[in-house]
Amino acid sequence: MAKVEGNKENWHGHVTCLSVAPEFRRQGVSRLLMNEFEKISEIKNSWFCDLFVRVSNKIAFDMYTKFGYTVYRRVLDYYTGENDEDAFDMRKAMPRDVEKKSIIPLPHPVTADELD
């Protein structure tokens, strides 16, 4: 599930959720879905694409890194519940962002209420 949102230099594609059934994992399905999402984000003239991933989710983190996403910032206690956990806000610049300003990492973590 994904959408395009924001305004001005924050106009971007956002992946809300990506889930692939276990029997179809490691077959390129995630890459196919992300490619289509990124194409649509580019058509919609987005500056970047982003997603949030649990800091502990090494498999997802490594997959998104392989897809060209980098950590933009760490969001403290983004996931709440029985075990609160930080998230990485990962981004990938779209062609519109020639100077790649949208993916320059923040030097400090933020809280969820500081998200724009």
C-alpha positions in Angstrom: 0.0 0.0 0.0 1.5 3.4 -1.0 0.5 6.9 -1.7 1.9 10.3 -2.9 1.6 13.0 -0.4 3.1 16.3 1.0 3.7 19.6 -0.6 6.5 21.7 -2.2 9.9 20.0 -1.6 8.2 17.5 0.6 6.0 16.1 -2.2 6.9 12.4 -2.1 5.8 8.8 -2.5 5.3 7.0 0.8 5.1 3.2 1.3 2.7 2.5 4.0 3.0 -1.2 4.0 4.7 -3.9 1.8 3.8 -7.5 2.6 4.5 -10.6 0.5 3.2 -14.1 1.4 5.9 -16.4 2.7 5.6 -18.8 -0.3 6.3 -15.9 -2.7 9.3 -14.3 -0.9 12.8 -14.2 -2.4 11.3 -14.3 -5.9 11.5 -10.6 -6.8 7.9 -9.7 -5.9 9.0 -6.9 -3.5 11.4 -5.5 -6.1 8.6 -5.6 -8.7 6.1 -3.8 -6.4 8.7 -1.2 -5.4 9.6 -0.6 -9.1 6.0 0.1 -9.9 5.6 2.4 -6.9 8.7 4.3 -7.8 7.5 4.7 -11.5 4.2 6.1 -10.3 6.0 8.4 -7.8 8.2 9.7 -10.7 5.1 10.3 -12.9 3.5 12.2 -10.1 6.7 14.4 -10.0 7.8 13.3 -6.4 11.1 14.5 -5.0 11.7 11.3 -3.1 10.1 8.0 -1.9 10.2 7.0 1.7 9.2 4.3 4.1 9.6 3.4 7.8 11.2 0.2 9.0 11.7 -1.1 12.5 15.3 -0.7 13.6 15.3 -4.4 14.5 14.1 -5.6 11.1 17.4 -6.4 9.5 15.9 -8.4 6.6 13.7 -5.5 5.5 16.4 -2.9 6.1 18.9 -4.9 4.0 16.3 -5.4 1.2 15.5 -1.6 1.0 19.2 -0.8 1.1 19.7 -3.1 -1.8 16.8 -1.2 -3.6 18.7 2.1 -3.1 17.1 3.5 0.0 19.2 5.1 2.7 18.5 6.2 6.3 17.3 9.8 6.4 16.6 9.8 10.1 15.8 7.7 13.1 12.4 8.2 14.7 12.3 7.5 18.4 9.6 5.2 19.7 7.8 5.3 16.3 6.3 1.9 16.9 4.4 1.7 20.2 2.8 -1.2 22.1 4.1 -4.0 24.2 7.7 -3.2 23.1 8.2 0.4 21.9 10.8 0.6 19.1 12.5 3.2 16.9 12.1 3.3 13.2 14.4 4.3 10.4 12.9 6.7 7.9 14.5 5.5 4.7 14.5 7.5 1.5 15.4 7.3 -2.1 15.7 10.4 -4.3 13.6 10.6 -7.5 15.1 12.0 -10.7 13.4 15.4 -10.0 15.8 15.8 -7.0 19.0 16.2 -9.1 21.0 17.5 -6.2 19.6 14.7 -3.9 18.8 17.2 -1.2 15.8 15.2 0.0 18.0 12.3 1.2 20.7 14.3 3.2 20.6 12.5 6.5 19.6 14.4 9.6 22.4 14.4 12.2 20.1 13.6 15.2 17.0 11.5 15.9 13.5 12.9 16.0 10.3 12.0 17.8 7.1 11.0 16.0 5.5 14.3 16.8 8.3 16.1 14.9 7.5 14.3 11.6 6.2 16.5 8.8 
